[in-house]
Amino acid sequence: MAHITEASERPILRSKVFLYITEFFSGMSVMAAELGASRLLAPYFSSSQIVWTIIIGTIMIALALGAVFGGRWADKDPNPDKLYMRIMVAAVWIALIPLVGKYLILIISGLLIVTVSTNFLIIAAFISCAIIFVPPLFLLGTVTAGLNKFATTSLEDNASVVGRLSACNTIGSILGTFLPTFVTIPAVGTFVSFLIFSGALLLIPLIYFISIKAHRVACAVSAAVFVVTSCVSPLTGFAFWETNLAYEGESIYNYLQVKNLSDRTILSTNVLFGVQSVTMKEPGLTGMYYDTALAAPALADKADSALILGMGTGTYARQLKQYYPKMNITGVEIDRKITNLAGRYFSEPSDVPVSTYDGRAWLAASHDSYDVIMVDAYQDITIPFQMSSTEFFSMVREHLNPGGVMVVNINMVSDGEGSINEALSGTIASVFGAGNMLTADVPNTTNRELFAKKPADNQSTSDMKQIAQADSLRQRTYARTSSSELEWYMEEVAGRFTAVSEPDSSSTILTDDKAPVEVLGMRAIDQIIAQEAGPYREILQKEGIGGLLRAVQ
């Protein structure tokens, strides 16, 4: 076949319409891959602003390099066959992501967790994103420069051609932004979404090469790879090693995993870190932070009403209903799919109204007040910044009855100067006063419960510390619940109470304008990982890879 140097020698490109269609699907695929990247990484590394920054920054680097090299290649060898071959390779690569991406992430995480001491999530997310997403998006980054070269026939209409290509790319990017978020990911999940958009992109080079009767073997191989990955990828989930999952799926906000165990059913929104909700198959305490949080009704002057911000599947509501059956409980949960799972798998109390809303926005619209407010709002393993500021906690205080108690679940114990716990404690103390606050670490977990009481009318301080004494807390618990089990557990909780210090001038006070909770949270996760991975790092240093492999078997 003769060497082709002009796009006009390809009949399919003579009207330029196909070039604009190519630009449209290229832009759509870039944005769909970017949003897919966030959902692929979130179950392992969270969906925090830090991870989003890594994704956006890495992809922008890939696109910038693609634009530079695409321009050079188009000037050096203006052959449209090579451009469409790059698009085909990018489409096949994206189609393979749901099949191999999760394995690469776990391999990268496994290697780093025993070698990296700080910024594990940041480094792991960056390397994963670079290996999985940079190559195909670099190739797609070459498209615009190449198409501009082929679409421009004279300098007189060059600007118009560039404008039309840019418009097609932008319109495609808009669809590639909205369709995954609101249509494909909620409906069919991340893996199938990758396949949908990679399949649409693959059609472009297939149509091109079939029309010119060229590269038939490459077309057949690409189509075969796409068919295979389409059949195999949806068969395994993010947590492909789990065998007892009752449900695995996704919502607009979260990755969702329901696991059935012998004594409980649990919900996780991250495959590597923690359990977000639990229901026990037999009545009683859960062994989790919810039990410690049951001190809030005993510390409050009354225990008639409760608001739960971050309802999840209703664990805390179930515990309150079990021990305080007359309490009126209201729940707020931003993720409707979690609420649906609560009714299906977790026996959420039917008499507890649950609003599908952001917790802070719900508070802003509400005029009700409560004796207990539980703040347990997390996006996977990260704290939404808008629910960690002085403005937010001031709003919570306004919705407490006099003598009411707020309990906040802090899911990452991290002490010391510059820690997330210091920042949250100082922030809450600036609103409630340190004298009205106590904390209690939860045994055998990374959780800490923080209690803050609103003093009764005409009082500057509350009687919280007096009530928190073991005898007093136990007696108040039994008087209100008639539960011997909870009575004696509250005595144990009282032994874990710790006073909170007043914030000083060097303390970090989180505000709506400045709340770096993602950075602070990453530091806490580093500490947790260092503690868990420490023994394996020692084995690696002393016995090498062989010793490490023997240790994890």
KOLVEXPA-705426 format. One record per residue (C-alpha): residue in one letter; x, y, z. Coordinates in steps of 0.05 Angstrom, whole numbers, padded with zeros to 5 digits, always signed. Layout:
N
AXYZ/...
***
This chain:
553
M+00000+00000+00000/A+00027+00069-00018/H+00047+00116+00037/I-00011+00162+00053/T+00006+00235+00070/E-00059+00271+00058/A-00126+00261+00093/S-00161+00280+00029/E-00137+00214+00000/R-00184+00178+00048/P-00256+00185+00023/I-00285+00182+00094/L-00247+00245+00113/R-00262+00288+00053/S-00324+00321+00082/K-00290+00334+00149/V-00353+00310+00185/F-00319+00247+00208/L-00261+00288+00237/Y-00310+00328+00279/I-00344+00264+00302/T-00276+00237+00321/E-00261+00299+00362/F-00329+00293+00396/F-00319+00222+00419/S-00247+00235+00439/G-00269+00292+00485/M-00325+00250+00513/S-00279+00191+00528/V-00228+00235+00564/M-00278+00262+00613/A-00312+00194+00622/A-00244+00163+00637/E-00229+00218+00687/L-00294+00207+00724/G-00285+00133+00719/A-00215+00141+00749/S-00245+00173+00811/R-00294+00116+00821/L-00241+00063+00808/L-00193+00093+00859/A-00245+00113+00911/P-00259+00044+00942/Y-00184+00037+00955/F-00158+00108+00967/S-00222+00149+00983/S-00255+00204+00942/S-00223+00262+00979/Q-00203+00327+00947/I-00131+00303+00950/V-00146+00242+00907/W-00187+00284+00859/T-00128+00332+00853/I-00081+00274+00837/I-00129+00248+00784/I-00141+00316+00751/G-00067+00335+00754/T-00042+00270+00726/I-00092+00269+00670/M-00078+00341+00652/I-00003+00324+00647/A-00020+00266+00601/L-00063+00310+00556/A-00011+00366+00554/L+00044+00317+00533/G-00004+00286+00483/A-00018+00354+00452/V+00056+00369+00445/F+00075+00303+00414/G+00011+00300+00373/G+00030+00365+00340/R+00101+00342+00326/W+00078+00276+00297/A+00025+00310+00254/D+00077+00358+00225/K+00128+00303+00215/D+00082+00251+00185/P+00011+00275+00170/N-00017+00205+00163/P-00089+00197+00189/D-00079+00121+00193/K-00030+00130+00250/L-00076+00178+00287/Y-00135+00129+00284/M-00089+00072+00305/R-00071+00112+00368/I-00146+00122+00381/M-00157+00047+00374/V-00101+00031+00423/A-00129+00082+00473/A-00199+00052+00467/V-00175-00019+00478/W-00132+00004+00537/I-00192+00038+00570/A-00234-00025+00558/L-00181-00066+00595/I-00182-00020+00656/P-00242-00053+00690/L-00210-00121+00679/V-00139-00107+00704/G-00143-00040+00739/K-00164-00066+00807/Y-00108-00118+00807/L-00056-00065+00790/I-00081-00020+00846/L-00075-00076+00897/I-00006-00096+00872/I+00018-00024+00876/S-00013-00015+00945/G+00018-00080+00970/L+00087-00059+00947/L+00081+00011+00976/I+00050-00007+01043/V+00114-00042+01065/T+00161+00008+01035/V+00130+00078+01042/S+00128+00110+01111/T+00089+00174+01096/N+00036+00197+01046/F+00018+00126+01028/L-00050+00143+00998/I-00023+00201+00959/I+00036+00162+00929/A-00005+00100+00916/A-00061+00139+00883/F-00011+00178+00839/I+00026+00116+00816/S-00038+00078+00803/C-00067+00136+00763/A-00002+00145+00724/I+00003+00071+00705/I-00070+00059+00690/F-00094+00124+00659/V-00035+00164+00632/P-00020+00120+00570/P-00090+00121+00539/L-00103+00194+00555/F-00035+00213+00528/L-00056+00180+00463/L-00123+00216+00464/G-00085+00281+00477/T-00053+00274+00408/V-00120+00274+00373/T-00137+00349+00369/A-00070+00369+00339/G-00074+00313+00288/L-00146+00328+00269/N-00129+00402+00262/K-00074+00383+00213/F-00121+00341+00172/A-00181+00387+00175/T-00145+00451+00155/T-00142+00461+00080/S-00121+00535+00080/L-00100+00589+00127/E-00163+00629+00110/D-00209+00582+00148/N-00159+00554+00198/A-00189+00591+00258/S-00259+00568+00240/V-00235+00496+00236/V-00200+00501+00303/G-00263+00532+00333/R-00308+00476+00307/L-00260+00422+00332/S-00257+00456+00400/A-00333+00460+00402/C-00340+00386+00385/N-00289+00368+00438/T-00324+00411+00490/I-00393+00383+00475/G-00366+00313+00479/S-00332+00330+00545/I-00398+00356+00573/L-00433+00291+00557/G-00373+00252+00583/T-00381+00289+00648/F-00456+00284+00660/L-00471+00215+00632/P-00424+00174+00677/T-00444+00212+00740/F-00519+00214+00731/V-00534+00156+00684/T-00485+00100+00672/I-00448+00093+00739/P-00511+00093+00782/A-00547+00048+00733/V-00494-00003+00713/G-00431+00013+00754/T-00361+00036+00741/F-00336-00025+00703/V-00392-00026+00652/S-00387+00050+00645/F-00314+00042+00623/L-00337-00009+00572/I-00393+00035+00545/F-00349+00095+00532/S-00289+00054+00507/G-00336+00017+00460/A-00363+00082+00432/L-00292+00107+00422/L-00270+00041+00390/L-00324+00046+00338/I-00291+00108+00308/P-00225+00075+00286/L-00262+00011+00267/I-00307+00050+00220/Y-00248+00088+00193/F-00205+00026+00178/I-00263-00016+00152/S-00281+00041+00104/I-00211+00041+00075/K-00202-00035+00080/A-00138-00029+00121/H-00110-00058+00185/R-00162-00113+00187/V-00121-00156+00235/A-00114-00099+00284/C-00188-00085+00279/A-00205-00158+00292/V-00158-00164+00351/S-00184-00099+00382/A-00256-00121+00374/A-00240-00190+00404/V-00205-00159+00464/F-00264-00113+00475/V-00313-00171+00472/V-00272-00213+00521/T-00263-00157+00572/S-00337-00140+00565/C-00356-00211+00583/V-00305-00221+00639/S-00298-00153+00673/P-00369-00149+00704/L-00360-00218+00735/T-00314-00193+00791/G-00323-00132+00835/F-00275-00085+00870/A-00268-00133+00928/F-00259-00193+00882/W-00226-00234+00938/E-00289-00233+00981/T-00334-00294+00978/N-00391-00276+01025/L-00416-00211+00997/A-00491-00203+00999/Y-00486-00140+00955/E-00434-00099+00919/G-00452-00038+00879/E-00446+00037+00871/S-00486+00100+00882/I-00475+00171+00860/Y-00435+00182+00924/N-00405+00116+00946/Y-00378+00047+00931/L-00423+00000+00972/Q-00408-00069+01000/V-00454-00110+01044/K-00423-00170+01078/N-00460-00225+01116/L-00422-00252+01176/S-00444-00304+01227/D-00465-00253+01280/R-00475-00189+01240/T-00485-00155+01173/I-00437-00099+01156/L-00434-00042+01105/S-00367-00017+01079/T-00356+00041+01032/N-00281+00027+01025/V-00249-00041+01012/L-00186-00026+01052/F-00209+00015+01112/G-00263+00003+01162/V-00336-00014+01171/Q-00387+00042+01164/S-00451+00008+01190/V-00470-00057+01225/T-00531-00094+01248/M-00527-00150+01299/K-00566-00213+01286/E-00580-00217+01361/P-00600-00157+01404/G-00544-00126+01445/L-00483-00083+01439/T-00445-00081+01373/G-00373-00079+01399/M-00363-00016+01356/Y-00363+00058+01368/Y-00439+00061+01369/D-00437+00030+01439/T-00393+00085+01467/A-00437+00137+01433/L-00496+00111+01475/A-00467+00152+01531/A-00497+00214+01499/P-00569+00203+01522/A-00545+00189+01592/L-00503+00253+01593/A-00560+00296+01567/D-00611+00327+01614/K-00666+00292+01576/A-00668+00234+01527/D-00732+00245+01490/S-00707+00261+01419/A-00647+00248+01375/L-00622+00271+01307/I-00571+00229+01269/L-00531+00264+01215/G-00502+00209+01174/M-00555+00156+01185/G-00521+00103+01144/T-00560+00038+01152/G-00587+00061+01219/T-00540+00027+01268/Y-00543+00082+01320/A-00618+00089+01310/R-00627+00015+01323/Q-00585+00019+01386/L-00625+00079+01411/K-00690+00044+01396/Q-00667-00018+01433/Y-00648+00018+01497/Y-00690+00081+01492/P-00754+00055+01458/K-00794+00119+01472/M-00743+00165+01440/N-00764+00202+01377/I-00709+00194+01326/T-00697+00230+01260/G-00644+00210+01210/V-00610+00247+01153/E-00571+00209+01100/I-00546+00239+01035/D-00541+00173+00998/R-00610+00145+00982/K-00580+00079+00960/I-00553+00068+01030/T-00622+00082+01057/N-00650+00030+01009/L-00598-00021+01031/A-00616-00006+01103/G-00687-00030+01092/R-00665-00090+01051/Y-00607-00118+01092/F-00603-00081+01159/S-00673-00079+01189/E-00674-00004+01196/P-00730+00017+01243/S-00791+00033+01201/D-00815+00087+01250/V-00752+00129+01241/P-00761+00182+01186/V-00699+00189+01142/S-00688+00250+01098/T-00643+00244+01036/Y-00604+00307+01045/D-00536+00336+01062/G-00533+00341+01138/R-00512+00414+01141/A-00563+00436+01089/W-00617+00398+01127/L-00598+00434+01192/A-00601+00501+01156/A-00672+00487+01135/S-00696+00458+01200/H-00725+00494+01261/D-00729+00433+01307/S-00684+00420+01367/Y-00662+00355+01399/D-00634+00325+01463/V-00581+00285+01426/I-00548+00299+01359/M-00502+00247+01330/V-00453+00271+01277/D-00428+00212+01238/A-00423+00240+01168/Y-00367+00211+01126/Q-00355+00207+01051/D-00322+00137+01051/I-00264+00149+01099/T-00260+00225+01094/I-00296+00280+01132/P-00335+00330+01089/F-00301+00396+01103/Q-00368+00432+01109/M-00386+00388+01169/S-00321+00401+01207/S-00321+00476+01215/T-00339+00525+01271/E-00398+00548+01229/F-00425+00477+01225/F-00416+00461+01299/S-00448+00528+01317/M-00508+00506+01275/V-00510+00439+01312/R-00508+00475+01379/E-00567+00518+01359/H-00608+00455+01345/L-00593+00425+01414/N-00643+00433+01470/P-00613+00465+01533/G-00576+00408+01567/G-00571+00370+01501/V-00510+00332+01479/M-00475+00327+01412/V-00433+00264+01399/V-00384+00264+01342/N-00352+00201+01314/I-00279+00214+01297/N-00258+00153+01258/M-00183+00164+01259/V-00148+00170+01327/S-00089+00216+01315/D-00062+00258+01372/G-00009+00311+01377/E+00004+00379+01347/G-00024+00386+01278/S-00068+00324+01282/I-00139+00320+01257/N-00164+00303+01327/E-00130+00365+01356/A-00162+00407+01301/L-00232+00379+01311/S-00228+00382+01387/G-00203+00453+01385/T-00256+00473+01334/I-00312+00443+01375/A-00284+00473+01439/S-00286+00542+01407/V-00361+00532+01400/F-00381+00492+01462/G-00324+00508+01510/A-00274+00455+01531/G-00306+00450+01600/N-00368+00422+01567/M-00332+00368+01528/L-00305+00298+01539/T-00274+00246+01493/A-00272+00170+01497/D-00229+00125+01454/V-00263+00061+01430/P-00223-00002+01448/N-00191-00042+01391/T-00212+00009+01338/T-00186+00074+01309/N-00248+00111+01332/R-00256+00165+01384/E-00323+00193+01407/L-00327+00266+01426/F-00384+00291+01470/A-00403+00364+01477/K-00460+00389+01521/K-00499+00453+01514/P-00508+00483+01583/A-00579+00492+01610/D-00610+00561+01606/N-00576+00615+01649/Q-00514+00570+01659/S-00445+00583+01630/T-00420+00512+01641/S-00455+00444+01644/D-00453+00390+01696/M-00424+00342+01644/K-00362+00321+01681/Q-00400+00307+01745/I-00451+00264+01708/A-00394+00229+01672/Q-00369+00197+01737/A-00378+00122+01736/D-00431+00116+01790/S-00472+00175+01764/L-00469+00153+01691/R-00487+00081+01709/Q-00546+00102+01752/R-00573+00151+01700/T-00567+00098+01647/Y-00606+00046+01687/A-00659+00096+01708/R-00673+00114+01635/T-00665+00045+01602/S-00674-00008+01656/S-00617-00045+01620/S-00566-00077+01665/E-00523-00092+01605/L-00519-00019+01584/E-00514+00004+01656/W-00449-00034+01668/Y-00422-00017+01600/M-00431+00057+01614/E-00389+00048+01677/E-00334+00022+01633/V-00343+00080+01585/A-00337+00129+01643/G-00268+00101+01656/R-00247+00121+01586/F-00271+00193+01589/T-00216+00244+01579/A-00223+00319+01588/V-00210+00366+01530/S-00160+00423+01535/E-00178+00494+01516/P-00150+00512+01447/D-00091+00561+01449/S-00066+00610+01398/S-00028+00556+01360/S-00088+00509+01354/T-00118+00496+01285/I-00190+00521+01284/L-00228+00495+01224/T-00273+00544+01188/D-00313+00544+01124/D-00257+00584+01092/K-00201+00540+01117/A-00213+00467+01135/P-00156+00423+01109/V-00189+00360+01135/E-00164+00318+01076/V-00091+00334+01090/L-00100+00323+01165/G-00138+00258+01152/M-00083+00232+01106/R-00033+00241+01163/A-00076+00201+01209/I-00083+00145+01158/D-00007+00145+01150/Q-00001+00133+01225/I-00052+00076+01223/I-00017+00044+01164/A+00051+00051+01197/Q+00026+00015+01259/E-00007-00041+01219/A+00049-00049+01168/G+00107-00041+01217/P+00118-00115+01230/Y+00117-00131+01155/R+00168-00077+01140/E+00215-00107+01192/I+00206-00176+01160/L+00221-00146+01091/Q+00285-00113+01117/K+00309-00176+01153/E+00285-00233+01108/G+00272-00200+01042/I+00214-00214+00994/G+00214-00288+01009/G+00203-00276+01083/L+00148-00226+01069/L+00112-00275+01023/R+00116-00329+01077/A+00089-00281+01129/V+00027-00262+01090/Q+00008-00333+01070/
***
